[in-house]
Each structure stands twice: as structure tokens, then as C-alpha cells.
Amino acid sequence: MNPSPEEIRIGLIGFGTVGQGVGQYLQERADALTRAAGRRLVLGGVAVRDLSRRRTVDLPPGLLTADPWKLVRDPGLPLLCELAGGTEDPRAWTAEALRLGKTVVTANKALLCDHGEELFALAHEHGGRILFEASVAGGIPVIEVLRDSLAANRVERILGILNGTSNYILTRMEQDGLSFGEVLESARANGFVEADESLDLDGWDAAHKTVLLAWLTQGRWVSTGSMTVEGIRRVRLDDLRYAREMGYRIKLIGAVERVGTAGRLALSVRPSLVPLDTLLADVDGVFNAVRIDADLAGPLDLIGRGAGQDPTASAVLADLVAAARQWESSTPLPVHLAPPDPPELAAPAEQEHAAYLRLTVVDRSGVLSEVAGSLSRAGISIASVLQREHGGHDRATLVLLTHRCTQAALDEAVRALAADESVGDDFLVCPILD
């Protein structure tokens, strides 16, 4: 599909917060984008749900339509930008555009997580392309770094603060001494929380992004059902204080790791203890961060705004520029750093780390011995113990740090503790990052 030598016309589906940012800067920064792209990037149509809705960005007359398929199937719009959200309709639009040989730019991490394998196969079959910088970590150019700058590297591990809302909540709890519920209400009032709150609070948004990072660096699609996904609802203000006392901060971390002598692949999203002397520990508020451990380049830390109109629009515009530069190239953009033989998934017995456990227990003699016994029977040794008073007179809080153990052993111990009548159901288990 060949555009004119002077311009590329874009069909934009979705004109919400990010879509309006893209539309605004395509117009306001047209000259700069033309210099970067080598062609003028021009909006050729914008699909919206409600034509009567008032918007903050003015568009030339006649661009708006309520029919996304009109843009998908228009041969004069070789570049489709999907910013509508959801998965089923975007899946259909994207698949059809790729069958027509178009290039699709998207910020839709859920779409790619659920249907990426199918969509990239369609792109390969029909000569289409998918660019998705905005789908991971907002304005941080992590995909470009992984795809281009680290092309000669083998990536052993990625650790990411990938959800700005959860990071904002943990930061406000720690810095302002507020409970999870209090900060959640503030986050809702500021519009930081998705309509589907489980995406932010239960780790699913970060999980979608972690899946994409795994595919980019390891060449394997992993379903979210095959990885550990835990959110921040169990994190209490006391946990943040205990962690700080021990030299850590708690962050929601998406991890992609090669583990064990066989180098198998482990993915997870969960609250984790991060050492205070690392850059990840200093990333606060709505900021995101990605740490990449590459064998040639060494450790790299990328930090920036992970969401919002301008950072996400910046990433979308970068993909539009990259697409424009590729029109006359016979060499398509590489989509990942896939090794020839993607690694198998690691079993829990192959995954090792130290752990933090905060337990609420009956305040009587012998309980600590019972807890230690459950851990010992699972093959876990205790590195340190704190005991603190609990709100109730007959309860106490135990905080334990373990030595390195397997995830399988930790799962066994947690099952035993959960079944112990002396241990309440208000507990938290976190890996400790080394």
C-alpha cells in the first residue's frame, strides 16, 4: 500500500484523551514531524462513538465519522492508529487492516496480550505491520530500546514498575501515612484509576505489559493464566514501614527472568521488596521504570511518565514517524529479539528468591514456633523476625524475612500457614529482589 511521496494519511480510531493528544500534536507540530518522518503525517479520518460530543481539540471539517470500518477499509488511509480501547472490536479492526497490508499503530496492551500471536501472524502473512511503543510504560521508549538499541544483546531479566496508579497509591501511603482505602479514594477523584479497577489494583494492566516484554525479549507468548499475578490490595501502611526499617521499599514489579541452569522463563507481577539503594526504589508517584539486564550493554534503567495524554501521545507519534520512515524500505522493522529457540516456562521449583512474610497471629506462646515449623517443613530458613503489637489485644503481627528458597517451597509454606487456626487471613507474602 503506497502513499503519495509527500504525505501519509492516517485513520484514527478513538478520540478520547490520548487520541485528542495525538490529533493536537499532529497539527501543532506538523513541521517537526515532517522533518523527522520524511513525509507529512496527515489525519485523513477520525472515528468516534458520539459525533455530538464536544471535544477540546478542533479538527478540519468532515474528518469525524461514527463508522470505524470506513477508515479500516479506505485504501487512501494506509496507516491505522487504534486508540479506542477494549479488545474485541479493536481485534476485528486490526485484523482486517493487516489483511489489507496496512500498518497499525496501537497503544492497546490488552489487545496484544490476548491476541498478539494471531495479529502478528496476520501482519507477516499479508505484509502489514504493527507498532506498539505506547502499549508499555507510556512515554518511556522501552520497545525501541529493546528492539533496536539492544539488538545484539541477550536480555536475562527485566524488572518494571509498569502501572502508574499502583505506584501512586503506594507512594502516597508511604509518604503521607495514609491507608490504602484513603489513597484509593484520592486516586479515583483525580481520575488515576481505570473504570475496571482490577486492571490497576489487582495487577492485570502490569501483567499485560509484562507479557509483551517477555515476547519482545524471549520470543514466547505467555498467557496471564500461566504467571503469578498479584496486586496491591493486601499491602498495608505497616508493610511499607516494616520494609523501610529493613532497608527496602515495596513496589508492584512486573518481572521477566531467565532462571536456573536451564535458563527457563519466569513471569510475574506482584508487590516486591526493592533495596533502597536501587533506582527502582526511588521511582515515585505516577512514574514508571524499567530495568533491563542485558549481557553486553549491562544493566539499563529507564524512567519516565507511564501514562497520561502527553507521554502516551509522544509514544504514538514516535511510532507514526517510524512507520513513515519504513514506507520505501524493503526491510521491515524487527518486532522482537526472539532467540531461535524460545525458552520453556520455569516451574515453581526452579524459581528462587528470598521472601517477606507479614502474618497476623494469635498472641500466645508457641505461635512463633508453629510458624517457624511450617516454614522449616517446607525447607525454608528464617533470616530475621520482627514482632509487633496488633490492633487487637489478642493478636500480634509477625514479620519474617527468609533466606533464598524456591517458589514451590514458599507456596507449600503459605498453604500450611493459611490452614493454621493461629494465623489470620490478613497476611502478605512478597519476593525480595536482589
Buried (B, 14 or more C-beta within 10 A) or exposed (E): BEBEEEBBBBBBBBBBBBBBBBBBBBBEBEEEBBEBBEBBBBBBBBBBEEEEEEBEBEBEEEBBBEEBBEBBBBEEBBBBBBBBBEBEBBBEBBBBBBBBBBBBBBBBBBBBBBBBEBBBEBBBEBBBBBBBBBBBBBBBBBBBBBBEBBEEBBBBBBBBBBBBBBBBBBBBBBEEEBEBEBBBEBBEEEEBBBEEBEBBBBBBBBBBBBBBBBBBBBBBBBEBEEBBBBBBBBBBBBBBBBBBEBEBBBBBBBBBBBBBEEBBBBBBBBBBBBBEEBEBBEBBBBBBBBBBBBEEBEEBEBBBBBBBBBBBBBBBBBBBBBBBBBBEEEEEBEBBBBBEEBBEBBBBEBBBBBBBBBBBBBBEEEBBEBBBEBBEEBEBEBBEEEBEEBEEEEBBBBBBBBEEBBBBBBBBBBEBBEEBEBBBEEBBBBBBBE
